[in-house]
């Protein structure tokens, strides 16, 4: 053990530096913080064949590190936190090739959580020599893990007097570890004080924006992985790597890679200005689209449109965003990671400070804004900044705040519960105070920071609330708060949320646009098939270290004329070519789906192994299926009345309450039928468990996996 000033080195570990080969470092890094030990593990060809990389490697490492014979909670030292990129991650010329995938047991769901994030961390980790890192155990004091890929050296060290806010911490550590002033060579994962004091903790993944001379951030936001990070007393995981370039990933066929990369990047540069303008307004364009199609969450998902939504849309942020290149990874033509410079904060510990705000993106705008009945863009920016700096998830914060606002307006809770906060919809001052309370670890914010599922139990016990009402309006499933789309009129997206492995997050099956806007999946059978193919293809991005936006947010001009326009099949072929060029393994579009099926089924069985992953866990709150209240029904009365008539029902003289009940019975039955159809298509039994035949087809019929079915 060595000490220098306020730094104490707990472990030093030197390793042999090796080149990446065909997209793989062929090693993973294991760190046990309880023992301050470090180990390098080999990546076998069989591991690559079955699990590809990224999330697949994360899950397999977790599967083998967590004991089978013990119930493991999120805060158990035996819980594992894994981070990986993938064989295509770190490619510097292909759009969207800078993703990291983080997995752990979640504080909000108690099950396997995965969350993807941009920035430089995953690529730098791989180029430093490791396809994945797994961290187990729990440190006795706050530690920094440093992986120096330039020197082939890993240290675990503690340092006193480090700040708790993620943004300040990242700035300090970037300057500290960039000894030669090359700030772009340093990247890190951090969380913050809010991550430590809530169950919503995020990881901030950093990269250095040379044009603005600022450290910038993307967030792995879902399911409280940052809370696990801070519970393990990790202050930061820092990676340093200086010599990134096209050849660093050592693709098998460089010319083939250059060809397909040029095609995709050129198409984006040509068509993005004519389609969604992602390089100018990012995902803010979705506010207008969702509002126009009655899909924007308003007042806890009660409504889907609002006249004031124009205050939160792309034209507002077009003026606020700082112009300039905004890619969160090298060579990304989409360049959608926008920021607002010189924003003056009005509340909190940095009141009066002028700061740079990363974002906001659509989910943050809808969650912290319209879903809480707030249509002030400056409130969104302030809340966005503090959530990121405190290390808490804007989606869970927004959806949970909207839930407590509805409970307050219904009289389920009052000021005696909220500590005097008047939590009416639209009260931006109270909403901001909740965020600050989460970070301070005090007041009603501490309860909100445990999530909707915890709040429902608390309100039943403390306020004698009706659990059925709370179940209907509490927008969580599997313990995870909903991301920001109104799904009442999209059976496909209801299934996309309810049948997602980790809970209702759109990155697994985002079908609402295809279903409601493009009308690409009109029939029941189409929806069931879509809920097989799309989750599998979306999973594939997480296996390879890729962002999904280049796939379907900018599409070929003739895409609507193709046999399956929802799939953007020309791009699927390009991704097959991309995978083949890097790894040397020739792949077709069907091969990509097969890769994902293996990992998808492994994750389902891992969830099952932990006591979840069956049909009862795929249930969803009724508000995501249909109107809970009379007011919700009457806001779309013509639509709902027409649907009941199409069912052959005589609704003349019936009260709205009666019609709500009739519609509910029908829609709930449709969801159950969809569930049956999707289980069958995925090769699962009627309880949602993968069958032995499915495991054999996928090559997963190995004893340690098959035994999970037999033991349960």
N, C-alpha and C positions, 0 to 999 in steps of 0.2 A: 504494500500500500504506500503510495507516494502522495505528498501534499505540496501544493504551491499556492501561496496566498490563500484565497478562499476556495480553492479547487482541491478536491481529494480524489485521486485516481484509485478506483476500487479493483479494476481488472485491466490488464493489457493483454492483447492477443494479436500476434502477427500471423499472416496467412500468405500463401503463395498466390500471386496474381496470375490469372489465366485469361486468355481472350474468350469472348463469347463466340460460340460456334452455331451457325445457322439459327440464330435467335435465342439460344439457350446458354446460360452460364454453367449449367449441369451441376450446380451445387445449391444447397439452401443453408441458411444460417439459423442456428438455434441458440437462444440466450435464456438462461434461467436466472431471474433476478433474486430469487431467494438464496441461491448459492453463488451468485456472481460468476457463473460459469458460461463458457462459450464453446460451441461445437459446430463443426461443418459436416453436413450430411450430403451424400451423393444423390443426384437425380438420375434414375435409371431410365432406360429406353421404354420399359414397361409403364413407368409412371407417366412419361410423355405420351405414350400411345393411348392410355386410358383416360388421363385427366388433362392433357394438352398444356396447361399452364394457368397463370392467373388465379382465378377463384378455384379452379380445379386443384391446383397445388395447395392452396390455402386449406381447403376442406380436407384433403388427404392428410396433410400434416396435423391438423386438429384431430382428425379421426384416430390417428395413431398415438397422439400425445395425451389425450384425455382418457382417463381410466374407464373401462366398461362397467366396473363393479361398484361405482360410486356415483351418487347424484351430485352433479356439479352445478353450482350457481354461478352467476356472472362475476361475483366478487370473491370466489374461491381462488386461492393462488394457483390451483391446477387449471383454471381457465386459460385458454391460449388466445393470444392476439396475433393474427398473421397478416402480412402485407406482401403482395406480389404484383408484378406487371404481367408479362406474358411474352411469347416468342416474337410477336410483332411489335410489342411495346419498345419505345426508344428509336424507332425508325424516324429519321429526321426529314424525310421528304414526303411521307404519306400523311394526308390530313387526319388529325385526331388520333395520333399514335402515342399519347403520353399518359395513359390512364394507369392508376394503381387500384387494386381491389383489396379491401380490408375485410377481415372476417373475425368474429368472436361470438361468444354467448352473450346475448343482449340483456341489459337491465330491464328493458320494457317488455320483452316477449318471453324471456327465459329460455329462448331457443337460439338456433343459429341465425346470425345476422350477417349480411354482406352489404357493403356500401362502396361505391366507386368514386374516384376523385381524380381530377386533373393535376397539373403541376409536374414537376420534374422528378419527384421522389422515386417512383417505380422504375423508370428508365435508368436513373443514376444508380439505384441499388443493383440492378442487373449488370450494368457495365462495371460496377465495382466488384462483381464476382458472384452474385447471388440471385437466383430466380425468385426467391422468397425469403422473408424473415419471419420466424415464429418466436414469440416472447411468452414465456411461462414464468410462474412464480410471482413474488411480490417483494419489492425492495423495502428495506427498512428506513430509507430516507429518499428524498427526491433525487432522481438520477437523470443523467444525459447519456444516451448511447451514441457514440460517434463511430461511423464506418468511413474510414478514409481510403477510398478506392485508388487514390494517387500513390499512397505509401504502402498499401496492403496492411493496414493496421486498424484494429477495433479496440475501443476503450469504453469502459463503463466508469463514469465519474460523477461525483456530486459537486455542486457549487452552491454556496450560500448566497442569499440576497438576490436571487433571480426574481423578476416580476411574474405575477400570476396571469396577466393579460397576454393572450397569445400574440397579438400584433407587436407589442413592445418586446416580448421575449424573442420573437423571430428576428426582429431588427438587430437586437443585441447579439444573438448567437451567429447570425450571418456575418456580421462584422468581425466577430471573434475568430471564427473558423476560416474565413477567407483571408489567410495570413498575407497573401500576396496581392490583396485587393481585387482578386477575381471573384466578385460576389456571385456571378452566374454559376460558378462551380459548386455552390453550396445550396442544398435543399434540405427540408426537414418536415417532420410531422410533429405538431404540437396540439395541445388543447388549452383550456383556460380554467379560471376559477369557477365559471358556470358549469363546465364539464365535471368538475369535482363535486359540485353541490347539487346537481340535478341528475336525472336519468336520461337527459337529452344531449349528453356530451358529443361534440363533433371532433374530428381531426382537421386541422388546417394544414394543407399541403402547400408548401411555399415554392415560389420561383422568383428570380430576380428580373425585374423589368428594367432593362438597361436604358431604354428610351426615356423613362420617367425617373430613373435612379431610385427605385422603390422596390421593396420586397412585396410581392403580390401573393394572393392566396386563392385556392379552391378548397372546397369542403367535402369530406366524407361525412355526410350529415345524419344518416338514418340509424335509429335503433340504439343510440347511446354508446357507440364504440369508443368515443372520446372519454366517456365515463369509466370504461374499463381501463383505458390508457392511464388515466389519472389515479384510479384505484390501485394500479400496480406501481404507483409513484414514479411514473415516467414523466419527466418534464419535457423532453424532446428526444426524438430519434433523428440524428443528423447524418446526412451522407454527403461526402465530398468527392467530386469526380470532374476532372478538368478537360479531358480531351474527347468530348462527344463529337461524332461526325457520321457521315453516311456509312462508312465502312465499320464502325464500332460494333454494329450488330451482326456483322459478317454474314450477310445473306447468301444462301446457296447459289442463287442466280441473279447477280446484281443488275444485269441488263433487263431481265424480265421485270424486276422490281421497279426500275426506273420507268419502264414503259407504262405499267399500269398506274403508277403513282402520278405520272404526268397527265394521263387521261383524266383521272379523278380530280386532281387539283385544278386542271384547266376548266373542267366543267363547272366546278364550284365558283371559280372566279368569273366565269361568263354568266352563270344563271342566278347566283345569289342576289345580285343587284336587281334582278327582274322578278324574283320570287319573294323571299322573306327578309332580305337585307340583314342577315345574321351578323355580317361583319360591321354593320353600322348600329343596329339596335338590339342585337342579341335575341334572347327569347322573349323580350317584352312585347313583340308583335302578337304573341299568343293571347294577351289580355283582350285585345280587340276581337280576335277570332272567337275566343270562348264566350265573350259577352254577346256577340252577334248570334251565336248558336245556342244561347241559354245554358251554357256549360260553366260559367264563371261562378265559383262559390261565393255566395253572399249570405251574411248572417248565419254562420254555422251550417252551410250547405242547404239552407232552406230554399233559396232562390238561385237562379242561374244568370241573372242579368240585372244591371242597375244603370240608371241614367248617368251617374257620376263616374262610371268606369273609364270614361275618356280621360279623366285626370291621372290615370295610372298606366296609360297605354304608351305605345312606341313613340308617338309624336312628342310627348312630354320628355321621355328619356333621350330622345334624339338630341334635344337641346342640352340636356344635363350631362350626358356622357362626354368624357374627354376624348377628342379624336386621336387616332393613332392605332398602331398595330396592337391587337389584343388577343393573341393566341397564347393559351396556357401551355403549349408545347411547341417546339421548333417545327417550322414547316407546315403548320396547320392553316389551310386556306380559309377555313370557316371563321376563325379569329373572333369568337363571340364573347370573350371574357372581359366585358367592359367595366369601366370604373368612372366614378365621379370624383374630381379633384377639388380641393379647397372647400370642402363642405364643413360649415360651422355647426358644431354640436350644441344643442340647447338644453340638454339634461345630463345627469349622471356625473361621474368623477372627472370627465373631460369637458365639461360644459365650457363653451367659449373657445375650445381648441378647433383649429382647422385641420381636417383629416382627409385622407383618401379612402373612399368607400369602394370595395370590390363588389360589383353588381349594381343593382339587384337583378336577379333572374325572375322568370315568371312565377315559379313556386313561392318565392319570397314575397313578391308583390301581392299575389292572391291570398297567401296565408296570413301575413301580417296586415294586409290591407283589406280587400273586399270581404273576405270571410269574417272579419271582425267589424264590418260596417264602416271601415275607415278608408277614405279616398283622398288622403293627403300624401303626395309623393315624397315630401320632405320627412314625414313621419316614417315612411318606409325606409328611407336612406338611413335615418338615425337608428331605427331598430335593427336594420341590417348590419350596420357597423358594430353595434354593441353585441348583438348575438354572435357575430364572428369573433370579436375580440374576447368575449367571455367564454367562447367555445361551446355554444348551444345551438341546436338545430332550429332554423327558422320555420321549417314545416311543422314540426311538433309544437313549437311555441305558438304559432299562429292557430293551428287547429285546436289545441287545448284551450287557448284563450277564448276562441270563438265558442267552445263548449261551455265554459264557465260563464260567459256573457249571456248565453241563452238561459242557462240555469238561473242566473240573477234576474233576468227579465221575466221569467216564469214564476219567480218567487220560491224556487226550490232552495236557493241560498239567499242570504241577505248580508248586510254590512257586518253583522256579528261574526260571520264566517270569513268575509273578505278583508277584515281588519279596517273597515271604513271605506274601502274602495267602492266607488259607484261604477260597477262593471256593466254599464249599458253598452249596447252596440254603438260604435262610433266614438267612444270615449278614448281618444288616443293617449291622453295624459295617464289614465289608469293603466292602459295596455303597456306603456313604457315603464311605469312603476313596477309592474309585474316582472319585467325583464331585469330591472335593477335589483329587485328583491331576490330573484333567483341567484344572481351573482353574489349578493351579500349573505345569502343563506338565512333569510329571515322572512317573517310575515307570511301572507297568503301565497306569495311566490314560491315558497318552499313546497307547498302542497301541489301547486300547478306544475312544478318542475318534476314531479313524480309521474305525470302522464294521466291520460283520461281514464285508463282502467283503474288505477289507484284512486283517482278522484271519485269514480262511481261508487266504489266500495265505501269510501269515506262519507259521501253524501247520504248513502243509505243508512249508515250507522249513526252519523252525527245529526242529520237533518230529517231522518225518517222519510227520505225520498223514495219514490216508487221505482224499483229496479227495472221494471219493464220500460218505463218512460226513458230512463237514463240509457238503457240498452238501445232504444230506438234512435236517440239523438246524439249519443256519444260516438263520434266518428273515429273509431279504432277497430281494428280486427287483428287478432293474434297478439294484441297489446301494442301494436304500432299505429300511430296516428296517420290518418289519410293524407295523401298528397292531394293537390288542389284542383280536382275536377268533379263537377256534378254529374253523377252517373245514373240518375233516375231514368233517363230515356235511352240508356245504352246497356242492354243486357250483356253485351260483349265486355264492356269495361267493368261491370259489376263482377263478372267472372275473372277479369284481369286483376282486380283487386283481391277478391275473396280467395281465389285459387293460387295466388302468388305464394311462393314458399316462405318468404320472410314476413309477409304482411302487405298492406295496401300501399305499395310504392310503384309509381308508373314506369320505372326503368325495366321492369320485367315484362309487362304486357300493356303497352300504351296503345289501346285500340279505339279510344273515344273519337279521335279525329277521323280515323278510317271508317268507323261505324256511323257517326252522326253527321260528319261534314262531307266526306267523300262518298259515302254510301257504298263502300267497296265490299262490305260483308253483310248483305241484307237478310239472308235466311238463317234459321236456327242452326242448320248443318254448317253453314259458312262460319258462324260464330264459334261453334265447337271445334272446328278444324283450326280456326285462327288461334284459339286458346291452346293449341298444341304447337303450331309452327312458330308463332311469334315469340312466345317465351323461350323457345329453344334457340331461335336465331339471336335474340337479344342476349341470352346467356353466353353465346359464342363470343361476343365482344368482351365480356368479362373474363374469358379464358385467355384472351390474347393481348390485353392491355390497350384496348381501343375505345374511342368515343363513338356513340351511336349516331350523333347528329349528321355526319357526312353521308350516312346511309340513306336517310329518308327525309331530311329537312330541306335538302336541295335535290331535286329529282330531274331526270332527263326530260326533254321537251315532249317526247312521244310516249312517256310512261303510261298515260291513261289508255293508250291503244294496245298495250300489252295484255296477254291473257290474264295475268294476276298483278294488276297495278299496285295493290297494297304492299306487295313484297319488294317492289323496285328491283326486279330480278336482274337487270343489267348490273346494278351495284353488287348484288349477291355474287354474281359471276366474277366481278372485279376482286371481291374479297377472297374468293377461292383462289384466284390467280396470285393475289398478294401472299396468302398463306403458303402456297406452293413455292413461290419465288424465294421466300425467306427460309423456310424449313427444309426445302428439298423434298417434302412429302407431297406428292401430287394429290390434290383435293378437288372434288366437285362440290356444288352447292348441297347435295344430299349428304356428303361427308361432313360438312360443317354442322348440320343438324344432328348427325350421329354423335359427333364430339360432345355437343351440348347435352344430348339425352343422357349420356353417361354421367356427367357431372350433376345434372338436374336431379336424376334419380338418386345419386349418392347423397345429395343434400336433403332430399325428402326422407331418405332412410336415416340419416343422421338426426334429423328433427324427430323422427319416430323413435329413435333410440333414446332421445332425451325426454320422451314422454308426451310428445306433441305429434303433429303430422298426420292427423286423421280427420274424418269428415266433420266432426263437431268443431274442430279448430278452423275449418274453412267457412264457418258462418259469418255473416256480415250484418251490421246494423241496418234496420229497415230504411232509414233515411237514404241510404245509398241505392235502395231498390225502388222506392216510391215515396209519395207524400205522406208524412206522418200526421200533419195537422190539417185542419180545415183551410187555414190560410194558404198553406202550400198547394192544396188541391185547387183552390179557387184562383190562384195565380196562373194556373194553366187549365182552367175549367174546360175550355173548348176542346183541348187536346185529350184530356182524360175522359170527358164525356164521349167523345168520338171513339176512343178505344173501347170503352165499355159497350157501346152500340155495336162495334165490329165483332164483339164476342157474342152478339145475339141477345144482349140483356135489355130489358125494358126498364129504363131508369126514370121514366116519367113519374113525378111525384115523390121521388126518393130524396131524402135529405143528403146534404154533403157528407155528413158522418157515415151514413149508410154506404154511399159511393166509395168513400175512403176504405171502408172495410172490405167491400167487394173487390176493389182493385188490388188491395193488399193480398188477399187470398190468391188471386190469379198470379200476381207477380212473384210471390214467394214460391209458388209451384213451378213457375218457369225457371227460376234460379236453381231449384232442386233438379229439374230435368237437365238443365245445362251442366250441372255438376256431374250427374251420371254420365252424360255424353263425353265430357272432358276426361273423366277418370278412365273410361273405356278406351278413348283415343290414346291416352298416355300409357296404357298398359298397366293400370292400377286396378285393385279390386274395389268393391262398392264402398269400402271404408276409406279409400284414398291411399292405400299402401301398395307400392310396386309389387307385382307378382314375381314368382320365381322364374316364370317364362320370360318376363321382361328382362330380368337380370341376366339370364342366359343369352338372350339376343344381343345384349349390350356388352357381353364379356365381363360382367360384374359378378358372376357366380363364383366368387372366391369365398372361402369359409368365413372370414371375419365380417363379411357383408351379409351373406346368406343367413348366418346365425342370428342376426338382428331380427329377421322375420320369424325365425323358428322360436326364439326366446320369448317373443311377445305374442 
